[in-house]
Amino acid sequence: MKIHDILTQKMTRCDLPGSSKKRVLENLSAFVTDQLDGNTEQADTLFHNLVARERLGSTGIGEGVAIPHCRVPGFHRIHGCLIKLEHPVDFGALDDKPVDLIFALVVPEEQNDEHLATLARIAGIMQNDQSRESLRQCQNNEDLFNTALQLERRV
């Protein structure tokens, strides 16, 4: 599944606040459910599922990037959310570098194959030095969204 199939401009955010991994995941969960017209209960479920996934091992893939992801009941398709954090935070990444770029995935419970293929595609883009730098240079949501789509076309 391609990024343009799962990411919308309204699910792209520059300068999301958060002083810790937990606070970032909490703010991310609230942002995602707000954009999808969800409620507080859905935000709580998403947050708890993201935290549970992080307990299995950090989704920080290195070089300042994290790809938090989880399955959530009630969703019918994969939703992506691209975030540039206001300030880098410790995400427990293997390289111990703080994270400032996040591409989160919210996945329906039954979509395992699409989930793994989408994770691989995102990781491929985010592991490229020039791609990360291009995303870090973005100053607003629209620029971040358009840059992500341009980067995908290069892959």
N, C-alpha and C positions, 0 to 999 in steps of 0.2 A: 504494500500500500504506500502511495506516495504522500509526501508532506502536504501538497495542495489538496489532497483528499481528506485530510484530518484537521488541518489548521485553517482558522479564519482570522481575519484582522481583529475581530473583537476578542479573540483568544490569544492575543499577543500583547505583551505589556512591558514597557520600559520602566525601570526604576521602582520595581516592587519592593516595599520595605520589608525588613526582617533582620533581627540582630543575631539570630541563631538558626540552626537547621530546623528545629521544631517550629519556631515562629514563621519561618519562610514557608514550611509545609502547611501551616495553619492559614496563612495569608493566601497562599496558592489555592488551597481548597475553597476558601471563601470566594476568591476571584472566579474560579472555574464554575462553581455552582451559580454565582450571580449571572455570569454570561450565558449560562444554559437555563436560566429562569428556574433554578432549583430553590430549595429551602434550606433552613438551618440544619435540619436533620440530615439532608443529603451532604451538606458541607462537613458535618461531623463524621459521617460514614466514610467519606472520601479521605478526610484527614487521618482517621484511625487506620484505614487500609494502607495509606501511604506510609505511615509510621510503622505498621506491621511489616511492610515490605522492606523498609530500611533496617529493621532489626535482623533480617536475614543476611544483610550485607549492604554496605553503602552503594547507592546508585551513582556516586561521584566517580566518573570514568577517568578523571585526570585533566590536567591543563585548564582547570577552572570551570569544568562542565559537569553537570549532573543530569541524569535522565530518570527521574523518579517515575514510577509506573505502578499501577495496580489494577486489579479487576474489581468492578463495582456492580452490584446488582441494580437493575433498573435502567441501565444504559443500553442502547440498541445499536450503537456504532462506536468506533474508536474516536476519541476526541484528543487532539493535541493542544498543548498550551506552551507557547514560547515566552520565556521571561528573561529579561536582563535585570539583575538585582540592583537595587540602589547602592548597596555596599556588599562586597564579597563576604561570605560566611564559611566557617569550617563545616564541611559536609562529610568528613571522614573518608575522603577520597584516598585511593591507594598511594598517590604521589604527595599527599598531605598539603596540597595547594588548596586555598580557599576557592569556593565556587562563586561565580558571578553570572553564569549562563545556565539556564535550566530549560530543558524541553521535556515537559511532563506528558504522560499518556494515561488517559482514563479508558479502560478497556472493558467491554461487556464480558461477562463470565465465560461465555462460550466461544470467544474468538481467539484461540491460542495461536494458530498458524499466522494469521494476519498480525497479531501482536508481536511475535518474534521477528517477522520480516520487517515490520515498521521500526522496531528497536534497532535492528541492524542498519537500516537505511539512515536513520538519524545519527547513530554512532559514527557511521562512515563520513557524514558531513561534518560532524562536530570534532572529529579527530584531525581535521585539516587545519593547519596553522592560519592560513589566509582566511578560511571561513570564519574561524573564531574571531579574528581581528576585525573582519567586516561587520560581524554582529555587534562587537563591542563598540564600534564607532557610531552605531545608530543612536539617534537623539530622541526619537519618538516612536510610538506604537506602529504607525504606518510604515515608517522606514524599516523598522525591525521586521515586520511582516514581509514587505517587498524584498528585502535582502534575503530572507530565508527562502523565498520562492526562487530567487535568482540563483542562489547557491545550489539548490536542488537541480536546476537545469544544467549545471556544470558537471554533475556526477554522471 
